[in-house]
């Protein structure tokens, strides 16, 4: 006598055989020095605008960030730099790209940028190329903070033992950081 096959039993077996894959962005790890060599523009400035919009065919949500440039360390930047990236929120549609930089109006940043076209740039290495500038409240000295990249996998990042931890913020004087990143020392 044959036993009836339970749909629940079959579904359990099939689900048990399915390999669950985590969806995450993989980013090739770059040191600031590597980004300094490969970027066409390195600037310090303040975020002056952030807006998300549909592309012309309404198939992608993009975010445009404008940064008022206060200092150019490499390349030739105008007074305002336009940065484009995939993702954003438009018409109650949210597109999130793991590892993409976030933006706050008025924040001071150092950016490693690659030209996309005549009018716009992208941040090198996704969030790796954006560094927040913090100022000492007493002396006014500027420090950079390395971005925390917990929502992306850094391929080729140094091991955690005896190396700089890439998932923790690292604080460094701005001048030293720029000198190191652009090979001035």
N, C-alpha and C positions, 0 to 999 in steps of 0.2 A: 504494500500500500504506500503510495507516494504522499509525502507531506506537502501541503500547499506552501508556496513560496510567499513569504511576507514582504510586502513592498518596503516596510520599515527596515527589515533585516537587510534587504538588498541595498537600500540607500545607506545604511550604516557601513556596510562593507565598502561600497564605492567611496564614500566620504573618507573612510579610513585609508584608502589607497591614494587619495588626492594629496599632493604635496602643496602645502600652503606657501606662497611666495610673498614676502614683504615687498611692498612697493616703496622705493626710496630713490632719491637722486644720487647718482654716483658722480663725484667730482674728482678730477685729477688734482691731487695736492700740489700746490705751488708755494714756494717760499716768497716772502716779499721781494727778495732779490731777483728771483725768476720773473715775477710779475713786473718789476721795475725794468728788466731788460726787454720784455716782450710787449709791454704796453706802449701805445703811441702817445698817451697823455697821462700825466700824473698831476693832480691838482688838490688844493685844499680850498674848501668853500662851505657855504651854508645852503641847505635845502630851501629853495624858495617856492617850490610848487610841486604837487603830486596830483596827477589825474589819471584815471583809468578810462578806457574807451574800447569799442569794438574796432577791429580792422575793417577795411573797405568791404570785404565779403562777409562780414559778421560770422567768421569762423574762429576767431581768436580774440581773447581779451588781453589787451596790452596796458602797461602802465608807463606813463611818461613822467620822469622826474626832472625838474630843472634845478640846477645848482648854480648859485652866484659865486663865481670864482674869485677868491681873495688872493691866492698865490698859485703860480704854475711852477712845478718842479721839473717837468719834462714835457717837451712838445710845445705846441702853440695853441692855447685855448683863448677863446673870446671871453667876454665878461660873464657869459652864461653858457653852461654846458647842458645839453639835452641828452638824457639817458633813457633808453627804451628797454623794456624787459617784458617777457611773457608773464601773464598773471594779473590779478586785480579783481575789483568788484564793479560790475556794471549791470543795471536792470535786475537786481537781486540774483545775479549769477556771479558766483565766486570761483575763480580759478587760482589755485595755490600751487606754486612750484617750490618743492622742497629745496632748500639751499639758496634760493633767490634772496637778495637783500631786501629788507624792509626799510621804510623811509618815514621820518617825522619832520614835519615842517619846522624849520629853524635850527635843526641839528647841524652841528659843525662836523665835517667829515674830510678824510683824505681818501681820494679815489684813484685807482689804477684802471684806466679805461682803454678800450679798443674801439676803433672807428667802425661803425656799421655802414654809414653812408655819409654824404656831405653835411648832413644836418645833425646826425646823432651818433651816440656811442653806446656801448654796453660795458658793464662792470666786468673786469677780468676775473675769471674763476668764480663766477656767481658771487656769493657773499665774501669770499676770500679777498676780493679787491676793494672792499669798503671797510674803512677804519674810522671809528668814532673818535672825535677829538674832545678831550676833557681838559678843563683848566683848573689849576690850583686856585682856590678862592682867595688865598692870601697873596701869593706871588704872581699869579696870572700865567705861570709856566704851563705850556701846552704838553699834554701827553696823548698818545694814541692808545686805543684799546682794540686788541685783535678780536675779530668777531667770533662768537661762539657758534659752531656749526653742528648742533646736535641733531638736526633733522635731515642730514645728508651724510652719505658715506664718503670719506676722503680716501681715495685710492692712492696708495704710495705714501701716506702720511708716516712720519717717524713713529717708531714704537713708543709706547707710553713710558717704558722704563728708561730712565736716564735721558729723555728727550723732552722737548717742550710739548706740553699737552695741548692738542689742537682743539679739544672740546671745552677748554677753560679760557676765560679772558686773560690776556696778558697785557700789562701796562708798561709803556716805555716812553721816554721823553721824545717829543715829536722830531726835534732836530737830529737826534741819534738815529731814530727810525728811518728818516728820509736819507741820511748819509749812508746807512747800511743798505737800504733797499736799492739805492741808485749807484752803489759801488763807489762812493766818494771817500771811503776810508780804506 
